[in-house]
Every structure is written in structure tokens, then in C-alpha cells.
């Protein structure tokens, strides 16, 4: 009987007892549990919950579930530990009352599961302390504490900063008990999407080991290329899967070590009888909050691919002080491309992980830039890609000109975003990026930086952008753009590689809301 894909299944026992594919991550887990207090940040639907459930079964001594896995011969099955589990994935906690009710309910459930008597208290810290100490007394063993989606009560309230701060402070009091109960704890792990400031959320848990960017744990969640080709070999061979294209679409996530596939994408793609490359992961969650922040802070989207940051920048996340780059990195819309050790610290270069994220993210950007653009955008994507296939510059220019001309006049006048400096170039970039072609922005040449370069087959399209200044003409602006490409020698690096190079000047006329080309 053919194995099934564990789509959405986060319970280790269900996967192991059922006829499901499973990628053995226990080599990472056996190494991980040598630590005592651990924190891991990964994007949504990346297997964090399954990782915690696997750890729980390991400590509870469920040996039969690990038959044939690495952990089977690497773990002392004679010792079992009681496990206390908390999770905030279910429901929205948009008030202090709902939060208190949720956590108390979880405490009582854990007490019943462990056959522990637990009295209610208005203080969550008191209940948590009592639960830990009573469990240790009953089982004569230190406890294991696993917290899933540790940050969700805060994330649920980011639009209301005062409420978010209340949630943050409540969680800080709760998590401080983990530090206080050091002697009663064998292992504790917290997972979530975001990485909030230790100072404000983990001030009482300062010995927490953050494995988010540790090279040896880069692939603890997600599938490596080797894991994909080994575990899913029957499926790949039976369906003659295009591994190169699958890698372009769903691999590319990296946390300083080996890059991995998004496991959710792998499951849904392989389960699709037609094997269509679609944005399975992106479509499960709207990046509305992220889009709001990008536009509120006037982030130039053309600079996202290849942006640099320190570990501090990538971790700059707290209520009222959220870095857009940190948010994009932690939520999975950007990932690590390169790591460079410098005298003053480590510098990370970021990129879009793969085609799915690049296309879908930029399409979401365009929808925010240009309202009611769904049908228009599908048309322009098709026409734009067709113009590249046929090397038809006239079609390319006409397609983009028509789309810019279709931006509603009232929206352009009334929306501040239409007037910020990078608006025109960002929309232009978003069009091309959304069809998945390789793009370089502000690429260096020997005499300057090219605004945008598009690579397609053996052709290179070099674009130079200019905004028509007051008192100047469109024709003169276009000539300035073309002259700059020539004078700066932007094409030289590609001419030497036997590429067909096309030099294109682009003029943005803000008064008439039009874009004009010359080549």
C-alpha cells in the first residue's frame, strides 16, 4: 500500500502508527536535548509543532514509535520524564481575560493528564509553579516543559500595542517560572515564529540557548535535498518529478547551514495528482500586517533581495519596535543567502527563498500598490512573460504602459504611497519579480550601479529609471537614461559573456501618471 502524505498532521504517534511518510529528524533532536533551555524560531507550517511532539514522545519513553529511527539506539529508554505542554496556536487571545482563561484551562488539562491535583489561582505564575513542583513530587523525576507558539498572544494584538504590551508582560511573568524552577526541569523548549527581545520577554530566562541561527540546527525543520530524494524517492520516480523546478519553487530556506524545502509545500505538491507548481504555503496566510508595515515605513521593495543585516537587526522584534527586515526574515519571506564574518560582527545577506515566495510576495505588493488589480495582473503577467519568450520589446513596453495608465486617478491622488520616491520603480520591479525571472537591482559595474537588470535565457535587459523633472521633457529624460547606460558602461560585463544586451531607458511622468520607454 502506497504511503500517504501527513498533510497538517502534527502528532508524531499518528504519523508513525499510520501509513505516512516521515523524515527522521531525531539525529538533531538527540543532540538538542543535551541542552537544558532552548529557543527556536521558524516560519509558520515548518514543523515546529511536530518537532515538539517528537521530543515529548522521546522523554515519555515511547520507544515503539522510534523503531528504525536514529534515536532508537541513541536514547536511554529506561528513564521516563513527565512532560508539561503549553501551546497558543488555537484561538485568538485579544483580551487579558481570554488569555488568563486559556492558560488556566491548559494548566488544568495538564494536571489531569498527569494525575496531579492543581488548585486555581488568579496568578498564572503560582499555578505554573505548583504544577511543576507537584509533578516532580509525584513522578520523582524532573519535568520537561514544551511551549508551542510561545509568541502568539502578542502577535494576535500587534495592531493594538497597549494590549500587546499587556500580553508580553503576562508571558514574561509566566516564562520566568521556567528559570526559577531550574532544579526541577530536565529540559525546556519554546518555539514560535517571532523572536522577541530577551530583555523584554525573557528577562527572567537569560540562559536560554537560541538555536535559530546555529548552523548545526539549520535543517531541524524542513527537508534537505538528500532527505527529499531519499524518503520520497518512490513518489518522485513514479511521477517523474522535475527536481530542478521543484527546488526552484520550494527549496532555498536557510538558517546558516544546509538549505531546506518548505515541508508544507512538499506535502501538497507531491499529493497533487497533477503535480502543479503553486504557492501552497503562501496562500495559507495573508501577509497583511507585513504589507501595512512595509508601506507605512516606506520600505523600498527593490532593495529587499540582497539586503544586509546583523544578527541584532534580524532579531529586532518587540512591541512598538519591529524592524520590517526582521519581520520578513522571521516570517519566512526572506532567508539567509550569505554569511560573512567581519571584525565587528557577522553580516547576513538576505534573499527571497524561492520562486513561490518571490512571485507571491511581489504580487501581493502590486495588489497593495494598485487596487482591484487581480484580473489586470493576471493579464500583465502572461503578456510580460510572453514578451520575454518572444523577445518582443514592443509588447513589453505596451503591456507595462497600459497597466500604469490603468491606475485609478483618485487612488493615485489620495494615497500617499503613490508619491514616495520609490513608488514607480517598486511597481515596475514588482511586475517582473512576480513572474519569477532573475532580477538584479542596483547591480554594480565598474563605473556605477545599474537600476535594474533582468536576465532571461541568453538575454540581458538593462533598465535605467528617471523621473521627469518639472520643466524637462519626456524625450530629454529618456535620452539621459540611455546616455547613462552607455557612458557608465553598464553593458560591458555582459558583452564579454556573449550575452544579447538590450539597453532600455524608462521615464516616469508623475504629472500624467505614465511610464515611457526608449531603447
C-alpha positions, 0 to 999 in steps of 0.5 A: 500500500502506497504511503500517504502524505501527513498533510497538517498532521502534527502528532508524531504517534499518528504519523508513525502508527499510520501509513505516512511518510516521515523524515527522521529528524531525531539525529538533531533532536538527540543532540538538542536535548543535551541542552537544558533551555532552548529557543527556536524560531521558524516560519509558520507550517515548518514543523515546529509543532511536530518537532515538539511532539517528537521530543515529548514522545522521546522523554515519555519513553515511547520507544515503539514509535522510534523503531528504525529511527536514529534515536532508537539506539541513541536514547536511554529508554529506561528513564521516563520524564513527565512532560508539561505542554503549553501551546497558543496556536488555537484561538485568538487571545485579544483580551487579558481575560481570554488569555488568563482563561486559556492558560488556566484551562491548559494548566488544568488539562495538564494536571489531569493528564498527569494525575496531579491535583492543581488548585486555581489561582488568579496568578498564572505564575503560582499555578505554573509553579505548583504544577511543576513542583507537584509533578516532580513530587509525584513522578520523582523525576524532573519535568520537561516543559514544551511551549508551542507558539510561545509568541502568539498572544502578542502577535494576535494584538500587534495592531493594538500595542497597549494590549500587546504590551499587556500580553508580553508582560503576562508571558514574561511573568509566566516564562520566568517560572521556567528559570526559577524552577531550574532544579526541577526541569530536565529540559525546556523548549519554546518555539514560535515564529517571532523572536522577541527581545530577551530583555523584554520577554525573557528577562527572567530566562537569560540562559536560554540557548537560541538555536535559530541561527546555529548552523548545526540546527539549520535543517531541524525543520524542513527537508534537505535535498538528500532527505527529499530524494531519499524518503520520497524517492518512490513518489518522485520516480513514479511521477517523474518529478522535475527536481530542478523546478521543484527546488526552484519553487520550494527549496532555498530556506536557510538558517546558516547551514544546509538549505531546506524545502518548505515541508508544507509545500512538499506535502501538497505538491507531491499529493497533487495528482497533477503535480502543479507548481503553486504557492501552497504555503503562501496562500495559507496566510495573508501577509497583511500586517507585513504589507501595512508595515512595509508601506507605512515605513516606506520600505523600498521593495527593490532593495529587499533581495540582497539586503544586509543585516546583523544578527541584532537587526534580524532579531529586532522584534518587540512591541512598538519596535519591529524592524520590517527586515526582521519581520520578513526574515522571521516570517519566512519571506526572506532567508539567509543567502550569505554569511560573512564574518567581519571584525565587528560582527557577522553580516547576513545577506538576505534573499527571497527563498524561492520562486513561490515566495518571490512571485507571491510576495511581489504580487501581493505588493502590486495588489497593495500598490494598485487596487482591484488589480487581480484580473489586470495582473493576471493579464500583465503577467502572461503578456510580460512573460510572453514578451520575454519568450518572444523577445518582443520589446514592443509588447513589453513596453505596451503591456507595462504602459497600459497597466500604469495608465490603468491606475485609478486617478483618485487612488493615485491622488489620495494615497500617499504611497503613490508619491514616495520616491520609490513608488514607480520603480517598486511597481515596475520591479514588482511586475517582473519579480512576480513572474519569477525571472532573475532580477538584479537591482542596483547591480554594480559595474565598474563605473556605477550601479545599474537600476535594474537588470533582468536576465532571461535565457541568453538575454540581458535587459538593462533598465535605467529609471528617471523621473521627469523633472518639472520643466524637462521633457519626456524625450530629454529624460529618456535620452539621459537614461540611455546616455547613462547606460552607455557612458557608465558602461553598464553593458560591458560585463555582459558583452564579454559573456556573449550575452544579447544586451538590450539597453532600455531607458524608462521615464516616469511622468508623475504629472500624467501618471505614465511610464515611457520607454526608449531603447 
